Structures are given as C-alpha cells and as structure tokens.
Amino acid sequence: MKREFRELLRERGRTELPRVLLAAAECAPLSKTGGLADVVGTLPKALKKLGIDARVITPYHRCIKDKYASQVEHMFYFYTNLGWRHVYVGLERLELDGVVIYLVDNEDYFGDKIYRGGMPEGEQYSFFCRAVMDVIPNLGFEPDVIHCNDWHTAMLPMLGHTQYPGQIQDRAKYLLTIHNIAFQGKFGFDFVQDMLGVDAKYYTPEFMELNGCADFLKAGCVFSDRINTVSPSYASEIKMPYYAEGLEGILNARHDVLTGIINGIDKVTFNPKADPTLPARFDRGHLKGKAACKKSLQEQMGLEQRPDVPLFAMVTRMTEQKGFDLVACVLDDIMSREDMQFMLLGTGDERFEKFMAAAERRYPGRLCAYIGYSETLSHLVYAGSDFFLMPSRFEPCGLSQMIAMRYGSIPIVRETGGLRDTVTPYNRFTGEGNGFSFANFDAWEMRDTMRLALECYRNDEIMHGLIDRAMQADFGFDRSAEDYARHYIWML
C-alpha cells in the first residue's frame, strides 16, 4: 500500500483500503456504446494494482449473454417490488481479468438494447437501481463505497439514504461520476412514484425537481457524498449555466465536494508498438511503421498514395455537440485552398452524413467518408493520420485525443473540458506543446488553427517535436485510479 494511502487511512482511524462497488449501465468489454464502458471496464483493474477490492455491478444485457454465458456463474435469484410489479431478479457472477463483475438478470428489461430510450429506458434503470439495492446485502461483499455513474445509477444514493435506514445500503458512502451532464433521466413524478415509491416530499427543487420533472441525475447530486466528473475543466464548466443543463444551482451549492478526475486510456489496447490490428508497428522515435500505416490507410480508403500530403482525420459522432457543424461550415473552403487529405470514420445526424457523402464525391482521392464504425479501422485511422480533429462544443473528457497522441496523430481541439486538460497548444516561440487548440466555438477560428497545423507540417523539426511530445504523454489509467482511490478514502 502506498504510504500516502496509509496516512490518509490513519487519519480516518482505518487500516484497510475501502471496498468499492462500481454500478454502471455498461462495462467494456462486456457491453459498450461509449466511453463510460471503457472507464468502468478499466478502472477496477487499475484499482486492483493499488490493493483496492473494486467490483462491478451491471445489467446482464443480451450482448453479454451471447458472448459470455458459458463463463457466468449463477449466484441466486429472488423477486422484488417495482411499484405494483413483482419482478424477477437474477444475479450472476463473472470474473474477467481478475475483476469480479456481478450481472443483474431480467430478460424483460435487458433482453435487447442496452438503452431503449424514453420511458422504457427509465423503467429499465429504475429496475436496475432497485435490484442493486436489494442484492447488496446478499453479495458476501459489503462495499464501503458505491460508485455510481451517470443518471442510470444516480438514484442509488437517494434510495439508499431514504428507503434503507440503518442498513448496508444506508451505511455505504456514494460517489457519483457525471460522464455527460446533458443526459439526466427526466421523468414525471407519477412515473417515479410508480417505479420506485419515492416519498412526495422529495418532489421539490431542494431534492429532485427540475423544470417540473423528476430528475434522476439531480437526485444523485443531492444525495451523493461526493460528486466528480471526468476532467477538472469540465468540473468547473458545469457550474456555469451554459454547460450545466439546469444543474448549476445544486452543483454550486455542493462545490466543496465536486471535483474533476481526468479519464485514462487502456495502454495495452492502444499501443502502436504492439497493436495487432496495424499493418506495421512503431513507437516514439521509430516512426517508419507510422508511414506504412498512412500508406495502408490511404490505399484502403481510396485516397491518393502520397506520403508527403498531410492527412487530417476524425473518428466521431457527426453531431453538433462534437462540433460537426463547424466542419460542415469550412470544409469546402479549406479543401479547395490547401493541399491536404481528410478522412472521416463515424455516423451521426443524417444531414451531416449526406454532407460528407457529397463531399467525398467533390474531392475524389482527397477525402473519404466511412459512414459506419469499425474498431479495427479506427486503430488504423489513429496510426495513419497526421492530425486528429476534435472541435467539440463541449467534451467532458474525450478519449480520442489521448488515443491519437498515443499513435502520433497530432490533435486539433477546441479548448473545452478534457480537451483543454490534455492538449497543450503548440507555442511557436518556445517550441512547447503536443497539439493545437482554439478557444471559441467558431468555424473560422478552427480553420485558421488547421492552417497553422499545415504550416508546422511543412517543417520537419517542428513536426517531429510535436509527435515526440504527443507520444511521450502518459494518459494511462494508473494516475486516474490513484485519484479515485484518494476520493474513496476521503469519503470513509
């Protein structure tokens, strides 16, 4: 155990590190739709290295059954009350990479999509919250800290502290991590009463009411012992009305327990020196393999075979949140004026998908739009591109810019959230920096930043320095795990 942790524990009259149960709607590699799953799948492994017994509880989704059913051990089942419903709860156990994962089974709720949307999704995760509360006393594992993630599990602290007085669920401390404040789980009070039997006295602005709705995420912000989000800058931003989506009041009121912990990436999965998906391997200081990856990417995507042309790339959802409206505004301007290539991998709003398909026809051999997603292709895009564009309107953390730097693709980002915290803009006077950034959500400012990147591309010394510093940055999860460990201990 680290000396720092021993001292923190001694201050709290304890000798043992806390036991932690992470509750989340998805967990990589079992189930995944986004970055949340990566965090939940990677954090417990990093915590284990520190000596913390961290386990996961997540729904037993159909995608998990299809792949892992033969490895799962049945623990027990019972029936619980979800309002007037008497519903089945099965608990299965899976150990993966040394981490214990509890799977909550109910085919009616988790037999198809991870997220059903609207009221059906609200019922899915109301059931999951109730099931988690009711299985905890029977796990043979009493958590000191229950680590909740986003609105799907944000009702756990409220239920634990109001409906289970004096029991394990009430004695536990609760940490709520906000991965994206734009999604809050808003429903009618009659729905919450029907599902979870929440006392009507809590249907007020002091507790869970927001704009006439019962807000699951707000309830979590009120009743959690600590709150964090996934970057320090985002923790500051969500106290402002522009970013807070209506929760600025409670977050400012609880600013003393609100912090930001930057996410990390899995350095084993994302490692250009050993990545089995790449046609050639490379590492910092030995970039011959990166040139081979660029050639392979150009060949596969129908781009002109030119090693000297700068290749810009995006792996993204084509939405306004990701800044794709900025891209649509200036793409023709920069493509018509500059000698460059552009590669997109992703899906999104129909209007943006059509725009990119048309752009591909306007710039044959220079622009490629792969409308869809391929994990293998994404690795090649990171490895084969020269610049990686992320002009997000807001970005709680962002993982793509970290992965891009790991593969020597220089990020160009808007200064928001985790993008600001991980990308140091190039300084032409000092030579410092590992990427490029622009401050305002403005298409022409983004275009000018891309042009600065193009100028630097033509200078081998500058470009090699940028690549070296980008690949040198350490965005592994070990540092994040230490920050979470401190939070867990502070909560004891």
C-alpha positions as CSV (number, residue, x, y, z in Angstrom):
1,M,0.0,0.0,0.0
2,K,1.3,3.5,-0.9
3,R,2.5,5.5,2.1
4,E,0.1,8.3,1.2
5,F,-2.9,6.0,1.4
6,R,-1.7,4.6,4.8
7,E,-1.5,8.1,6.2
8,L,-5.0,9.0,4.8
9,L,-6.4,5.8,6.3
10,R,-4.8,6.5,9.7
11,E,-6.4,10.0,9.8
12,R,-9.8,8.2,9.5
13,G,-9.0,5.5,12.0
14,R,-8.8,2.7,9.5
15,T,-6.1,0.3,8.4
16,E,-7.7,-1.3,5.4
17,L,-8.4,0.2,2.0
18,P,-12.1,0.7,1.1
19,R,-14.1,-1.9,-0.7
20,V,-15.7,-0.4,-3.8
21,L,-18.7,-1.4,-5.9
22,L,-19.0,0.3,-9.3
23,A,-22.5,0.4,-10.6
24,A,-23.0,1.3,-14.3
25,A,-25.2,0.6,-17.3
26,E,-22.4,-0.7,-19.4
27,C,-18.9,-2.1,-18.9
28,A,-16.3,-2.9,-21.5
29,P,-15.6,-5.4,-23.0
30,L,-18.9,-6.9,-22.0
31,S,-21.2,-4.1,-23.2
32,K,-20.3,-0.8,-24.7
33,T,-21.8,2.1,-26.5
34,G,-19.3,4.8,-25.4
35,G,-16.5,6.0,-23.2
36,L,-18.5,5.2,-20.0
37,A,-18.0,1.5,-20.6
38,D,-14.2,2.0,-21.1
39,V,-13.9,3.7,-17.7
40,V,-16.0,1.1,-15.8
41,G,-14.1,-1.7,-17.5
42,T,-10.6,-0.3,-16.9
43,L,-10.8,1.5,-13.5
44,P,-11.3,-1.7,-11.4
45,K,-8.2,-3.3,-12.9
46,A,-6.1,-0.2,-12.1
47,L,-7.6,0.0,-8.6
48,K,-6.6,-3.7,-8.0
49,K,-3.0,-2.8,-8.6
50,L,-3.3,-0.4,-5.7
51,G,-4.7,-3.1,-3.4
52,I,-8.4,-1.9,-3.6
53,D,-11.1,-4.6,-4.0
54,A,-13.2,-3.0,-6.6
55,R,-16.0,-4.9,-8.2
56,V,-18.6,-4.0,-10.8
57,I,-22.4,-4.5,-10.9
58,T,-24.1,-4.0,-14.3
59,P,-27.1,-5.4,-16.2
60,Y,-26.8,-8.8,-17.8
61,H,-27.5,-7.5,-21.3
62,R,-28.3,-9.7,-24.3
63,C,-24.9,-8.8,-25.8
64,I,-23.2,-10.2,-22.7
65,K,-25.3,-13.4,-22.7
66,D,-24.5,-14.0,-26.4
67,K,-20.7,-14.0,-25.7
68,Y,-20.1,-14.8,-22.1
69,A,-22.9,-17.1,-20.9
70,S,-20.6,-20.1,-20.6
71,Q,-18.3,-18.3,-18.3
72,V,-21.0,-17.0,-16.0
73,E,-21.8,-18.5,-12.6
74,H,-25.3,-18.2,-11.2
75,M,-25.4,-16.9,-7.6
76,F,-29.1,-16.6,-6.7
77,Y,-32.5,-15.2,-7.7
78,F,-35.4,-13.5,-5.9
79,Y,-38.4,-11.3,-6.7
80,T,-38.5,-7.6,-5.9
81,N,-41.2,-5.0,-6.0
82,L,-41.0,-2.3,-8.7
83,G,-44.1,-0.3,-7.7
84,W,-47.0,-2.7,-8.2
85,R,-44.9,-5.1,-10.2
86,H,-43.4,-8.3,-8.7
87,V,-40.4,-8.9,-10.9
88,Y,-37.6,-11.4,-11.2
89,V,-34.0,-10.5,-10.2
90,G,-31.3,-13.0,-11.1
91,L,-27.7,-12.4,-10.0
92,E,-24.8,-13.9,-12.0
93,R,-21.1,-13.7,-11.3
94,L,-18.3,-13.3,-13.9
95,E,-14.6,-12.9,-13.2
96,L,-12.7,-11.2,-16.0
97,D,-9.1,-10.1,-15.9
98,G,-9.1,-10.6,-12.2
99,V,-12.2,-8.3,-11.6
100,V,-15.4,-9.7,-10.2
101,I,-18.4,-8.5,-12.2
102,Y,-22.0,-9.0,-10.9
103,L,-24.6,-9.2,-13.6
104,V,-28.3,-8.3,-12.8
105,D,-30.5,-10.5,-14.9
106,N,-34.0,-9.9,-16.1
107,E,-34.8,-10.8,-19.7
108,D,-37.8,-8.3,-19.9
109,Y,-35.5,-5.4,-19.2
110,F,-32.2,-6.4,-20.6
111,G,-33.0,-8.8,-23.3
112,D,-32.3,-6.5,-26.3
113,K,-31.0,-2.9,-26.4
114,I,-28.7,-1.5,-23.7
115,Y,-30.7,1.7,-23.9
116,R,-34.3,1.6,-25.0
117,G,-34.9,5.4,-24.9
118,G,-37.6,7.4,-23.3
119,M,-39.9,5.9,-20.7
120,P,-38.8,2.3,-21.4
121,E,-35.3,3.2,-20.6
122,G,-36.5,4.9,-17.4
123,E,-38.2,1.7,-16.4
124,Q,-35.1,-0.4,-17.3
125,Y,-32.8,1.6,-15.0
126,S,-35.4,2.1,-12.2
127,F,-35.5,-1.7,-12.1
128,F,-31.7,-1.9,-12.1
129,C,-31.4,0.6,-9.2
130,R,-33.9,-1.3,-7.2
131,A,-32.3,-4.6,-8.0
132,V,-28.8,-3.3,-7.0
133,M,-30.1,-2.0,-3.7
134,D,-31.7,-5.4,-2.9
135,V,-28.8,-7.6,-3.9
136,I,-26.2,-5.8,-1.9
137,P,-26.9,-7.5,1.4
138,N,-26.5,-10.9,-0.2
139,L,-23.3,-10.5,-2.1
140,G,-21.0,-11.6,0.6
141,F,-19.2,-8.4,-0.1
142,E,-20.1,-5.2,1.9
143,P,-19.0,-2.1,-0.1
144,D,-17.7,0.9,1.8
145,V,-18.2,3.0,-1.3
146,I,-20.8,2.6,-4.1
147,H,-19.5,4.4,-7.2
148,C,-22.4,5.4,-9.4
149,N,-22.1,6.5,-13.0
150,D,-24.4,8.9,-14.8
151,W,-28.2,9.1,-14.4
152,H,-28.9,5.4,-14.9
153,T,-27.5,4.7,-11.4
154,A,-27.9,8.2,-9.9
155,M,-31.0,7.2,-7.9
156,L,-28.9,4.7,-5.8
157,P,-27.7,7.2,-3.2
158,M,-31.3,8.6,-2.8
159,L,-32.8,5.2,-2.4
160,G,-30.0,4.0,-0.1
161,H,-30.3,7.0,2.3
162,T,-34.1,7.3,2.3
163,Q,-35.5,3.8,1.9
164,Y,-33.0,1.6,3.7
165,P,-32.3,3.4,7.0
166,G,-29.6,1.8,9.1
167,Q,-28.9,-0.9,6.6
168,I,-25.8,-1.7,4.5
169,Q,-27.2,0.4,1.7
170,D,-27.5,3.4,4.0
171,R,-24.2,2.9,5.7
172,A,-22.3,3.0,2.4
173,K,-20.8,6.2,1.0
174,Y,-21.8,7.2,-2.5
175,L,-19.6,8.7,-5.2
176,L,-21.5,10.0,-8.3
177,T,-19.4,10.4,-11.5
178,I,-21.0,12.6,-14.2
179,H,-19.7,11.5,-17.6
180,N,-22.1,13.7,-19.6
181,I,-24.4,16.2,-17.9
182,A,-26.5,16.5,-21.0
183,F,-28.3,13.2,-20.1
184,Q,-30.1,13.4,-16.8
185,G,-33.0,11.0,-16.8
186,K,-36.1,13.3,-16.6
187,F,-39.5,11.8,-15.9
188,G,-42.9,12.7,-14.4
189,F,-43.3,12.4,-10.7
190,D,-46.1,9.9,-11.2
191,F,-43.6,7.7,-13.1
192,V,-41.0,7.9,-10.2
193,Q,-43.7,7.1,-7.7
194,D,-45.0,4.2,-9.7
195,M,-41.5,2.8,-10.2
196,L,-39.6,3.5,-7.0
197,G,-42.1,4.7,-4.5
198,V,-40.1,7.9,-3.7
199,D,-41.8,10.0,-1.0
200,A,-43.6,13.0,-2.4
201,K,-41.7,15.3,0.0
202,Y,-38.7,14.9,-2.3
203,Y,-40.5,16.2,-5.4
204,T,-39.2,19.8,-4.7
205,P,-36.3,21.9,-6.1
206,E,-34.3,21.2,-2.9
207,F,-34.2,17.5,-3.9
208,M,-35.0,16.1,-7.3
209,E,-37.4,18.5,-9.1
210,L,-36.0,20.4,-12.2
211,N,-38.3,22.3,-14.6
212,G,-41.3,20.4,-13.5
213,C,-39.7,16.9,-13.8
214,A,-38.3,14.4,-11.5
215,D,-34.6,14.5,-12.4
216,F,-32.6,11.3,-11.6
217,L,-29.2,13.0,-12.0
218,K,-30.2,15.9,-9.8
219,A,-31.3,13.4,-7.1
220,G,-27.8,11.8,-7.3
221,C,-26.2,15.2,-7.0
222,V,-28.2,16.0,-3.8
223,F,-27.8,12.7,-2.0
224,S,-24.2,11.6,-3.0
225,D,-21.4,12.0,-0.6
226,R,-19.1,13.2,-3.3
227,I,-19.5,14.2,-7.0
228,N,-16.9,14.1,-9.7
229,T,-16.8,14.5,-13.4
230,V,-14.2,13.3,-15.9
231,S,-11.9,16.3,-16.2
232,P,-11.0,19.3,-14.0
233,S,-12.1,21.8,-16.6
234,Y,-15.5,20.1,-17.1
235,A,-16.0,20.2,-13.3
236,S,-15.6,24.0,-13.5
237,E,-17.7,24.4,-16.6
238,I,-20.7,22.5,-15.3
239,K,-21.1,25.1,-12.6
240,M,-22.0,27.6,-15.3
241,P,-25.5,27.8,-16.9
242,Y,-24.1,27.3,-20.5
243,Y,-22.8,23.8,-19.7
244,A,-24.8,22.7,-16.6
245,E,-28.2,21.9,-18.4
246,G,-30.1,23.4,-15.4
247,L,-28.0,21.8,-12.6
248,E,-25.7,24.8,-11.9
249,G,-27.6,25.6,-8.7
250,I,-27.0,22.2,-6.9
251,L,-23.5,21.9,-8.3
252,N,-22.5,25.4,-7.0
253,A,-24.2,24.6,-3.7
254,R,-22.1,21.4,-3.4
255,H,-18.9,22.8,-5.0
256,D,-16.9,21.7,-1.9
257,V,-17.5,18.0,-2.9
258,L,-17.3,18.5,-6.6
259,T,-14.0,17.6,-8.4
260,G,-12.7,16.5,-11.7
261,I,-10.6,13.4,-12.4
262,I,-9.3,13.1,-16.0
263,N,-10.1,9.7,-17.6
264,G,-7.3,7.5,-18.9
265,I,-7.0,5.0,-21.7
266,D,-6.0,1.4,-21.8
267,K,-2.4,1.5,-22.8
268,V,-2.4,-2.2,-23.6
269,T,-5.2,-2.0,-26.1
270,F,-3.9,1.3,-27.5
271,N,-0.2,0.6,-28.1
272,P,1.3,1.3,-31.5
273,K,4.3,-0.8,-30.6
274,A,2.3,-4.0,-30.2
275,D,-1.1,-3.3,-31.8
276,P,-2.1,-6.5,-33.7
277,T,-4.5,-4.6,-35.9
278,L,-1.9,-2.5,-37.6
279,P,0.0,-3.4,-40.8
280,A,3.2,-2.1,-39.2
281,R,4.2,-1.3,-35.6
282,F,6.0,1.8,-34.4
283,D,6.9,3.8,-31.3
284,R,8.3,7.1,-30.3
285,G,11.5,7.8,-32.1
286,H,10.9,4.9,-34.6
287,L,8.2,6.1,-37.0
288,K,8.9,4.1,-40.1
289,G,5.9,1.9,-39.2
290,K,3.6,5.0,-38.9
291,A,4.5,5.9,-42.5
292,A,3.5,2.4,-43.5
293,C,0.2,2.7,-41.7
294,K,-0.5,6.0,-43.5
295,K,0.1,4.3,-46.8
296,S,-2.2,1.4,-45.9
297,L,-4.9,3.8,-44.7
298,Q,-4.7,5.8,-48.0
299,E,-4.9,2.6,-50.0
300,Q,-7.9,1.1,-48.1
301,M,-9.8,4.4,-48.2
302,G,-9.2,5.2,-51.9
303,L,-7.1,8.2,-51.1
304,E,-4.2,9.3,-53.3
305,Q,-1.0,7.4,-52.4
306,R,1.0,10.4,-51.3
307,P,3.3,10.1,-48.3
308,D,4.0,13.9,-48.3
309,V,0.4,15.2,-48.1
310,P,-1.0,16.0,-44.6
311,L,-3.8,13.7,-43.7
312,F,-6.5,15.1,-41.2
313,A,-8.8,12.6,-39.6
314,M,-11.9,12.4,-37.4
315,V,-13.3,9.4,-35.5
316,T,-16.6,10.8,-34.2
317,R,-20.3,11.0,-34.0
318,M,-21.4,13.6,-36.5
319,T,-23.4,15.8,-34.2
320,E,-23.4,19.5,-33.2
321,Q,-22.0,18.5,-29.7
322,K,-18.9,17.2,-31.5
323,G,-18.6,20.4,-33.5
324,F,-19.5,18.9,-36.8
325,D,-21.5,22.0,-37.8
326,L,-18.1,23.8,-37.7
327,V,-16.6,21.2,-40.0
328,A,-19.5,21.5,-42.4
329,C,-19.1,25.3,-42.5
330,V,-15.5,25.4,-43.6
331,L,-14.6,22.0,-45.1
332,D,-15.0,23.2,-48.7
333,D,-13.1,26.4,-48.0
334,I,-10.0,24.6,-46.7
335,M,-10.1,21.6,-49.0
336,S,-10.3,24.0,-52.1
337,R,-7.4,26.1,-50.9
338,E,-5.0,23.6,-49.2
339,D,-3.1,20.6,-50.4
340,M,-4.4,18.1,-47.8
341,Q,-6.5,14.9,-47.3
342,F,-9.4,14.4,-45.0
343,M,-10.7,11.1,-43.5
344,L,-13.8,10.6,-41.5
345,L,-14.9,7.5,-39.6
346,G,-18.3,7.6,-37.9
347,T,-22.0,8.0,-38.0
348,G,-24.4,10.7,-36.8
349,D,-27.1,13.2,-37.9
350,E,-28.5,12.4,-41.3
351,R,-27.8,15.9,-42.7
352,F,-24.1,15.5,-41.8
353,E,-23.9,12.0,-43.2
354,K,-25.3,13.3,-46.5
355,F,-22.9,16.3,-46.4
356,M,-19.9,14.1,-46.1
357,A,-21.1,11.6,-48.8
358,A,-21.4,14.6,-51.2
359,A,-18.0,16.0,-50.1
360,E,-16.4,12.6,-50.9
361,R,-17.8,13.0,-54.5
362,R,-16.5,16.6,-54.8
363,Y,-13.0,15.6,-53.7
364,P,-12.2,12.1,-55.1
365,G,-8.9,10.8,-53.9
366,R,-8.6,13.5,-51.3
367,L,-11.5,13.0,-49.0
368,C,-13.0,9.8,-47.7
369,A,-16.1,9.4,-45.5
370,Y,-16.6,5.9,-44.0
371,I,-20.2,6.2,-42.7
372,G,-20.2,3.5,-40.0
373,Y,-17.8,2.2,-37.4
374,S,-15.1,-0.4,-37.3
375,E,-12.9,-0.8,-34.3
376,T,-10.0,-2.2,-36.4
377,L,-10.3,0.6,-38.9
378,S,-10.3,3.2,-36.1
379,H,-6.9,2.0,-34.9
380,L,-5.5,2.4,-38.4
381,V,-7.0,5.9,-38.6
382,Y,-5.2,6.9,-35.4
383,A,-2.0,5.4,-36.6
384,G,-2.1,6.6,-40.2
385,S,-3.3,10.1,-39.8
386,D,-1.1,13.2,-39.3
387,F,-3.7,15.3,-37.5
388,F,-6.8,14.4,-35.5
389,L,-9.6,17.0,-35.4
390,M,-11.9,17.3,-32.3
391,P,-13.8,20.7,-32.4
392,S,-16.3,19.8,-29.7
393,R,-18.9,22.3,-28.4
394,F,-18.4,20.6,-25.1
395,E,-16.4,17.5,-24.2
396,P,-16.5,16.2,-20.6
397,C,-13.2,14.3,-21.1
398,G,-12.7,12.8,-24.5
399,L,-10.6,9.7,-25.1
400,S,-9.9,10.0,-28.8
401,Q,-7.4,12.9,-28.5
402,M,-5.5,10.8,-26.0
403,I,-5.5,7.7,-28.3
404,A,-4.5,9.9,-31.2
405,M,-1.5,11.2,-29.3
406,R,-0.5,7.7,-28.3
407,Y,-0.4,6.9,-32.0
408,G,1.5,10.1,-33.0
409,S,-1.5,11.8,-34.6
410,I,-1.4,15.5,-33.5
411,P,-4.8,16.7,-32.0
412,I,-6.5,19.9,-33.1
413,V,-9.1,20.6,-30.5
414,R,-11.4,23.3,-29.1
415,E,-10.4,24.4,-25.6
416,T,-13.2,22.8,-23.6
417,G,-13.5,20.2,-20.9
418,G,-11.0,17.3,-21.1
419,L,-9.6,18.6,-24.4
420,R,-8.3,21.6,-22.6
421,D,-6.8,19.5,-19.8
422,T,-5.0,17.0,-22.1
423,V,-3.8,19.0,-25.2
424,T,-1.1,21.7,-24.7
425,P,-1.2,24.0,-27.7
426,Y,1.9,24.5,-29.7
427,N,3.9,27.6,-28.9
428,R,5.9,28.8,-31.9
429,F,8.2,30.9,-29.6
430,T,9.1,28.2,-27.0
431,G,8.6,25.1,-29.1
432,E,6.4,23.6,-26.4
433,G,3.1,21.8,-26.9
434,N,1.7,18.5,-28.0
435,G,-1.2,19.7,-30.3
436,F,-3.2,22.7,-31.5
437,S,-6.2,24.3,-30.0
438,F,-8.7,27.2,-30.5
439,A,-10.7,29.0,-27.8
440,N,-14.0,30.0,-29.3
441,F,-16.6,27.7,-30.9
442,D,-16.1,29.4,-34.2
443,A,-15.6,27.7,-37.6
444,W,-13.2,30.2,-39.0
445,E,-11.0,30.1,-35.8
446,M,-10.9,26.3,-36.3
447,R,-10.0,26.8,-40.0
448,D,-7.1,29.1,-39.0
449,T,-5.9,26.6,-36.5
450,M,-5.9,23.9,-39.1
451,R,-3.8,26.2,-41.3
452,L,-1.3,26.7,-38.5
453,A,-1.0,23.0,-38.3
454,L,-0.4,22.8,-42.0
455,E,2.4,25.3,-41.7
456,C,4.0,23.2,-39.0
457,Y,3.7,20.1,-41.1
458,R,6.0,21.6,-43.6
459,N,8.7,22.0,-41.0
460,D,10.2,18.6,-40.2
461,E,11.8,19.7,-36.9
462,I,8.6,21.2,-35.6
463,M,6.5,18.2,-36.6
464,H,8.9,15.6,-35.2
465,G,8.9,17.6,-31.9
466,L,5.1,17.6,-31.8
467,I,4.9,13.9,-32.5
468,D,7.6,13.1,-29.9
469,R,5.9,15.1,-27.1
470,A,2.4,13.7,-28.0
471,M,3.6,10.1,-27.9
472,Q,5.5,10.8,-24.7
473,A,2.4,11.9,-22.8
474,D,1.1,9.4,-20.3
475,F,-2.6,9.0,-20.3
476,G,-2.8,5.6,-18.7
477,F,-5.4,4.8,-16.1
478,D,-3.0,4.4,-13.2
479,R,-2.9,8.1,-12.4
480,S,-6.7,8.3,-12.6
481,A,-7.1,5.3,-10.3
482,E,-4.9,6.9,-7.7
483,D,-7.1,10.0,-7.8
484,Y,-10.2,7.8,-7.4
485,A,-8.6,5.9,-4.5
486,R,-8.0,9.2,-2.7
487,H,-11.6,10.1,-3.1
488,Y,-12.8,6.8,-1.8
489,I,-10.6,7.2,1.3
490,W,-11.7,10.8,1.9
491,M,-15.3,9.5,2.0
492,L,-14.7,7.0,4.8
